[in-house]
Amino acid sequence: MSLSVPASWYEFDLHPATRDDNIRRAVAARVRELPELAERRGDLVRALRTMAGQAWDAGAIYCGCLAEEIEGIQVSATMTMAAASLRGPDGELSDGDPRAIAAQLKPKRQEHPQDTWQSVRTVEITDVGTVARSEGVTALAASSGRSVRLVSMQTFVPIPGITDRVAVISGSSPTVELADPMLELFDAITSTFRFDGVGTRA
């Protein structure tokens, strides 16, 4: 499976044994290109380590990260790919058809400006076909006990020839004030998804 992110994003190996070195190399290369980032080298490394660790813990086989300042706003985002099981805890196999997956996802209306929301639909990806998608603003519990609001998109793609797993492309960002452009960005990146062999984790 492959995904293409903009050149300003960081891409690196997620494995815990190698990712820290890869992140340091990626940040060093970006600082050479943009010397004005030198004073933020430590912040970038820490932010990317956190995002890579979260992606690995979530079962991702790929991670691309954005961490930069845009018009005075600190912007960060993560795109991941994972192969998720369609079997429930009892071993029963769920229907992997995109329409069936979309029917299992729960839309949520936004009741007030600070409320969470989720829309659910099917969309078409060129050369891939019909896929299920959820997008919106969610609230996740943080280690501090407080909740963190995230703009997020998840796209569920059937894997050709495999009935018990589905590819999941996820985009998330804490930059909720830019929710609409972030969702447009996640959609554009997800549209680059292609099958070129199914990724695995060692």
C-alpha positions as CSV (number, residue, x, y, z in Angstrom):
1,M,0.0,0.0,0.0
2,S,1.3,3.5,-0.8
3,L,0.4,7.1,0.1
4,S,1.9,10.3,-1.1
5,V,2.2,13.4,1.2
6,P,3.4,16.9,0.3
7,A,7.2,17.5,0.3
8,S,6.9,19.6,3.5
9,W,5.8,16.5,5.4
10,Y,8.1,14.1,7.3
11,E,8.0,10.4,6.4
12,F,9.9,7.8,8.4
13,D,10.1,4.2,9.6
14,L,7.8,3.7,12.6
15,H,9.6,0.8,14.3
16,P,10.7,1.7,17.8
17,A,14.2,0.4,17.2
18,T,14.9,2.7,14.3
19,R,12.5,5.6,14.3
20,D,14.3,8.0,16.7
21,D,17.4,7.9,14.5
22,N,15.3,8.4,11.4
23,I,13.4,11.3,12.9
24,R,16.7,13.0,13.9
25,R,18.0,12.5,10.3
26,A,14.7,13.9,8.8
27,V,14.8,17.0,11.0
28,A,18.5,17.6,10.4
29,A,17.8,17.4,6.6
30,R,14.9,19.9,6.9
31,V,17.0,22.3,9.0
32,R,19.7,22.2,6.3
33,E,17.1,23.2,3.8
34,L,15.5,25.8,6.1
35,P,18.1,27.1,8.6
36,E,15.4,29.3,10.3
37,L,14.1,26.0,11.8
38,A,17.3,25.4,13.7
39,E,16.0,27.0,16.9
40,R,13.0,24.7,16.8
41,R,15.0,21.5,16.1
42,G,14.3,20.0,19.6
43,D,10.6,20.9,19.4
44,L,10.3,19.2,16.0
45,V,12.0,16.0,17.1
46,R,9.8,15.7,20.2
47,A,6.6,16.4,18.3
48,L,7.5,13.8,15.6
49,R,8.5,11.2,18.2
50,T,5.2,11.6,19.9
51,M,3.2,11.3,16.6
52,A,5.3,8.3,15.5
53,G,4.8,6.6,18.8
54,Q,1.1,7.1,18.7
55,A,0.9,5.8,15.2
56,W,2.9,2.6,16.0
57,D,0.8,2.0,19.1
58,A,-2.3,2.3,16.9
59,G,-1.0,-0.5,14.6
60,A,0.1,1.8,11.7
61,I,2.4,0.5,9.0
62,Y,3.1,4.0,7.6
63,C,3.2,7.5,9.1
64,G,3.6,10.9,7.5
65,C,3.7,14.0,9.8
66,L,3.4,17.8,9.4
67,A,4.8,20.1,12.0
68,E,5.3,23.7,11.1
69,E,4.1,27.3,11.7
70,I,1.7,28.7,9.1
71,E,0.7,32.4,9.4
72,G,1.5,32.4,13.1
73,I,-0.4,29.2,13.9
74,Q,1.4,26.1,15.0
75,V,0.1,23.4,12.7
76,S,0.6,19.6,13.2
77,A,-1.0,16.7,11.5
78,T,-0.5,12.9,11.0
79,M,-1.5,10.6,8.2
80,T,-1.2,6.9,8.8
81,M,-2.0,3.6,7.1
82,A,-3.0,0.4,8.9
83,A,-4.4,-3.0,8.0
84,A,-7.2,-3.5,10.4
85,S,-9.0,-6.8,11.2
86,L,-12.6,-7.3,10.3
87,R,-13.0,-9.9,13.0
88,G,-14.7,-9.1,16.2
89,P,-13.6,-10.3,19.7
90,D,-15.7,-13.4,19.2
91,G,-14.0,-14.2,15.9
92,E,-17.0,-13.3,13.8
93,L,-16.2,-11.7,10.4
94,S,-17.8,-8.4,9.7
95,D,-19.0,-7.4,6.2
96,G,-16.1,-5.6,4.5
97,D,-18.2,-3.9,1.8
98,P,-17.8,-0.1,2.0
99,R,-21.5,0.5,2.3
100,A,-21.8,-2.0,5.1
101,I,-18.8,-0.4,6.9
102,A,-20.4,3.0,6.5
103,A,-23.7,1.7,7.9
104,Q,-21.8,0.6,11.1
105,L,-20.3,4.1,11.6
106,K,-22.3,6.5,13.7
107,P,-22.8,10.1,12.4
108,K,-23.1,12.8,15.0
109,R,-24.6,16.3,14.7
110,Q,-22.8,19.3,16.1
111,E,-25.1,20.9,18.7
112,H,-22.9,23.9,19.5
113,P,-19.6,25.4,18.3
114,Q,-17.4,23.5,20.7
115,D,-19.3,20.2,20.2
116,T,-17.8,17.2,18.4
117,W,-19.4,16.0,15.2
118,Q,-19.0,13.2,12.6
119,S,-20.3,12.7,9.1
120,V,-20.3,9.3,7.3
121,R,-20.4,8.6,3.6
122,T,-18.9,6.6,0.8
123,V,-16.5,8.2,-1.7
124,E,-14.6,7.1,-4.8
125,I,-10.8,6.9,-5.0
126,T,-9.4,6.8,-8.5
127,D,-8.1,3.3,-9.4
128,V,-9.2,2.0,-6.0
129,G,-13.0,2.3,-6.1
130,T,-15.7,2.9,-3.5
131,V,-14.6,3.3,0.1
132,A,-16.2,4.2,3.4
133,R,-15.3,7.4,5.2
134,S,-15.9,9.2,8.5
135,E,-14.7,12.7,9.2
136,G,-15.3,15.4,11.8
137,V,-14.1,16.7,15.1
138,T,-13.6,14.2,18.0
139,A,-12.5,14.4,21.6
140,L,-9.9,12.0,23.0
141,A,-8.9,11.5,26.6
142,A,-5.3,12.6,27.2
143,S,-3.0,11.2,29.9
144,S,-3.6,14.4,31.9
145,G,-7.2,13.4,32.3
146,R,-8.4,16.3,30.1
147,S,-9.9,15.7,26.6
148,V,-8.1,16.8,23.4
149,R,-10.1,17.9,20.4
150,L,-8.9,16.6,17.0
151,V,-10.1,17.1,13.5
152,S,-9.9,13.6,11.9
153,M,-10.7,11.6,8.8
154,Q,-10.8,7.8,8.5
155,T,-11.1,6.1,5.1
156,F,-11.8,2.3,5.0
157,V,-10.6,0.5,1.8
158,P,-11.3,-3.1,0.9
159,I,-8.0,-5.0,0.2
160,P,-8.2,-7.0,-3.0
161,G,-8.2,-10.8,-2.4
162,I,-8.4,-10.4,1.4
163,T,-11.7,-10.8,3.2
164,D,-10.7,-10.5,6.9
165,R,-8.8,-7.1,6.8
166,V,-9.4,-3.6,5.5
167,A,-6.9,-0.8,4.9
168,V,-7.5,2.2,7.1
169,I,-6.1,5.6,6.1
170,S,-6.3,8.0,9.0
171,G,-5.6,11.8,9.2
172,S,-5.7,13.7,12.4
173,S,-4.7,17.2,13.6
174,P,-5.2,19.1,16.9
175,T,-5.4,22.3,14.8
176,V,-9.2,22.3,15.0
177,E,-9.4,26.0,14.1
178,L,-8.4,24.9,10.6
179,A,-10.8,22.0,10.5
180,D,-12.1,22.6,6.9
181,P,-8.7,23.1,5.2
182,M,-7.3,20.1,7.2
183,L,-10.1,17.9,6.0
184,E,-9.5,19.0,2.4
185,L,-5.8,18.2,2.9
186,F,-6.6,14.8,4.3
187,D,-8.9,14.1,1.4
188,A,-6.3,15.1,-1.2
189,I,-3.6,12.9,0.5
190,T,-6.0,10.0,0.8
191,S,-6.8,10.3,-2.9
192,T,-3.2,9.3,-3.7
193,F,-3.7,5.9,-2.0
194,R,-2.8,2.9,-4.2
195,F,-2.2,-0.8,-3.8
196,D,1.4,-1.9,-4.6
197,G,1.5,-4.9,-2.3
198,V,0.1,-5.1,1.2
199,G,2.4,-3.7,3.9
200,T,3.2,-5.7,7.0
201,R,4.8,-5.0,10.4
202,A,7.7,-7.0,11.8
